[in-house]
Amino acid sequence: MNFQQCRYAVAIAEAGSFSQAAKDLFVTQSSLSTSIKELESSLGIRLFHRSKSGVRLTEAGSEFLVAAKRILAQVELLENHYQPDKKKDFVVTAQHYDFLSQPFLAVFKEFQTECQNFHLVETTTQKIIESLQTFRSELGILYLTPANRRSLERHFSQEQLSFQPLGQFVTQIFLRKDHPLAQKEQITVADLTEYPQIRFTQEEYEFSHFDEDPLEIPTTQSVIYANDRGTLLNLLCGSDAYASGLGIVEGFAKDQIILKPLADSAIHTLGAVYHQQRSLSEMATLFLDKVQEAVDQSSTSIGKIND
């Protein structure tokens, strides 16, 4: 087995066929097929189910692909690190929190002379974990609940990821300022039953534990799905819908919506996730320090967590 064979396997899985992968890689289909057969022979497994309509990964192939992507990502990092005059990249993947922009800008201002590319990526829980697995991102920001903690911690353990707690929160309900529930001191689940819920879109997954939204979906309730914070806020301001989250809100969003605590809410833990095999850079350390400051100053935080 060699790195080139791993790259070929990844390309085939992404293209969905040997012919398309050969075009993408600028190699002949016969040489690609031969290389994969040699790889399968050396591993003693079958990577792909082949059919007239294309290819799909076997169960063993899916496991191999995860490991191959991780290895190739490390190789790419190593190659890039030793390129002449190569500047660093800093990548953070996170659930949808607008307050992260200020800590991120602090890193940018401090390190822009030695780091060329800065990425703050708001994405799904699954993609946060995948990005850390492949070393694409250095940090992930997400939260644990009593409902998802066991599942996510199992994922962290399997993938050699560490979770660093930053703060604790109860569920906050996001409403437009003139919403019918706006005058309540706190909101109950029963109060919400007649209003639609807005949630962030996640991948189809066998568990609901990767959901970013802390509230479940009642069986009779209408649900609107959004991919980003801007869309979610526009939907909130133009309807009687509500959203739920930790309630760390900064910037223009403060002027558009109000937050109300959910009665009898479970306690959620916001934290940073990083790979145990990767030492945190100075940029990551500064970013975490600034995020911790923002959490400590948040009006919805119920206190800093000590490790």
N, C-alpha and C positions, 0 to 999 in steps of 0.2 A: 504494500500500500504506500502511495506517495501523495503529496499535496495536490498534484495535478489531477489525480484520480478523484480526490475529494471535491475539487472545484468542478469537475465534470458531473459528479453525482448531484451536487447542489444545483448546477445549471439545468440539468434534465428535470429535476423535481420542480423547479420554478417555471420552466418552459412548458412542461406537460407532455413533451414528446422528444424523441431522439433527434428527429429531423430539425425541429426548431432550435433545439439546444446546439446542434452542430452549426447552424447558421449564426447563432449568437456568438459562438466560440471561434468561428472561422476555421473549423476543422471539418474533415469529411465524416459523414455519418458512420461509415464502416470503421474508421479509426476510433470514433467515440464508442461504438458498440463493443469493439474489441477491448478497449480500456476498461469499460464497466464489467465485462465478463471476467477479465483478469482480477479486478477488484473483488467481485463477488466470490471468485474462486479462492482468493487469498484469505478472505474473511470467513468463508464457509457459510455464507448466508445469501439469500436472494433479496436484492434491494428494491426491485420494481416488478409490478404486475404489468405485463405488456399486452396490448390489445390493438385492434384496428383504429380505435378512437384515440389512442395515446397511451400514456403510462401513468401509473399511480404507485405510490410507495407501499411496500409491504409493512407489516408491523415492525419487523427488524429494520427495514429501511428508514422508517420514521425515527427510530431511536438512533440509528447511525447518523442521520441528517443533523439532528440536534448537536451531537458530539462533533461532527465535521465542521458545522458552522462556527462552533466555539473555537475549534483549533485554527481554522482559517482566519478568524477575527484576530486571534493572538499573533498569528504569523504576519498579518497586515499591520498590526500595531508595531511589531518588532521591525518590520521593513521600513515603515514610515518614520520610526523613531531615529533611524540611522541614516536617513536621507540628508544630503548636504543642505544646510540652511532651512531645514524643515522646522516650521513653527508648530506649536502644540495646538490641539483641539480640546475644547472643554464642552462636554455634553451632559446635560441633565434632562432626564425624562420624569414627568410628573403627572399626577391627576390634575384636575382643572382648578388651580388656585392663582388668582391674580396677584396676591401679595408676594409671590416669588419673584416678580419682576424687579423689585428694589434690591433684594439680596443679589440677584443675578447681575444687575447693573453695577453694583459695588465691585463684583469680581471683574467685570469688563473694564472698569476704570482703573483698577489696580494692575491688571495683567495684560492690557491690550498691546503693549510693546513686545511681549514675548509669546503671546498666543494669538494666532491668526483668526481662528473660527470659533465662535461661541454659539452653542445651540441650547435653547430652552424649549423642550418639546412637550406639549400637552398631549397626552395620549391615553390609551386604555390601560387597565391594570395588567393585562396579559402582555402587552407590548413593552411595558416598563420592565417586567421580569425578563422577557426575551432579550431586550437591549442590554441588560446587565449580564445575562448569561453569555452573550457573545462579545462582551467588553466594548460594545459600541458606546454605551453611556457609562459615566463614572459613578453617578448617583441617581437614585430613583426616590421620588417623594410620594408617599401614599399613606393610607391609614388602616389600622386594624380595628375590627369590632368584635364583640363577643361571638358573633355569628360566623365571621370569616377568619378569625385569628388562627384556629387550629389548622385550617386548610392552607392558608398562606404561609404559616410558619413551617408546615411540611414542605411546601415548595421551596422555601428559603433554605431549609436544611439539605434537601436533595441537590440543590444547585450551588451550594457553598456560598450563600448570601447571608449577610448580617443585617439585622434591623436595629437601628439606633433610635429610641424614642425621643421625641422632641416636646410633646405636650399632650394634654388630655382635653377632650371636648365632649359636650353633649350635642345631640342633633339640633340643628337650627332649621327653621322653616323660612324659606325665601318667598316674600310676597311683594307685589307692587304696593305703593304707599297708600292707595285708596282701595285696597282689597277689602271685601266684606269682613275678613277676619283681622284686619289691621289693628283694631282697637283692643284686642285681647292681650292680656299680659303673657299668657302662654297658650300653646295650641295642643289640643289632644288629637289622637288618631281619629276619633269619632268626628271631630270638627272638619276633617279633611275629606271625608267620604264623598261629599257631593261635588268636589272640585277635581278637575283633571290634574295629573301629576306630570312634570317634565323631568326626564331622566337623561343622563349621558349614555350614548350608544356604546355598547360593548360587543366584542366578538361573540358569536354563538359558541357557548362553552357548556360542558356537561354539568358544571356547578354554577350556582348563582353567586358564589363567594367572590367572584372577580368583579361584581357590580361595584361601581363607585358610589352610588346613591345608598344612604343608610336605611331608607324606608323600603319595605316590601311593597309589592303591587297588589292591592285588593282585586279580587276576581271580577268585580263589576265596575272597576274604575277605568276611565279613558286615560291613555298615556301618550304623551308627545315625546319623541326622542330627538335629541340634538347632539351635534358632534363637537361644539365649541361653546365657550362661555358667552361670546357675543350674541350668538343665536339664542341661547337660553335666556339671557337677560331681555332681549327684544320680545321673546315669547311671553315672559313673565309680565313685562310692562304693558303688553297689549291684550291681556286676558285675565281671567280669574284663576288661572293655573298656579300651582305652587311648585317649588323644588325643595330639596333637602340637602344638607351638607354640614360641614363643621363651622361655617360662618366666619371664616377669616376673609374679610372683604376690604379691599382698598380701592383707591382710584375713583373713577367716575361711577362705579357700581354703587358706591355709598349713597349717591344722590338719587339713585333710581329705584332702589328697593329697601325694604325693611326686613329685619330678622326677628323671629320670635322663637323662643326655646320650645322644644317639644316636651310635653309633660311625660314623666316617667321614662325618659330616654336612657338608653344604655350609654356607657362611657366609651368613647372612641379614642384611640391612640394614634396621633400623627407621628410619622417617623421617616427617617432616611434609610434607604436600602443600598448596600454596596457589596461588591464581590470580595470575598475573604482573601483571594489570591492577588488582589491589586491594592497596593498602598495608596492611600488618599493623597492627592496632590495638594499643594498649597492653595490652589484655586478652590478645590473641593472643601478644604478646611475652612477657608474664609467664607464660602457660601453657607456652610452649615452654621457657622457662628452668627451670620447675619439672619439666617432663617430662625435660629433659636431666639435672637433678640426680638424678631417680629412676633413670634409665637408668645413669648413672655409678655409682650405689650398688648396683645390682642384682648379685646374686651370680652370675647367669648371663651377664651382659654380658662380652664379651671385649675391651672397650676402646672409648673414645670415638673417633669419626671426626672428623678435621679436614677442613674444606672446602678 
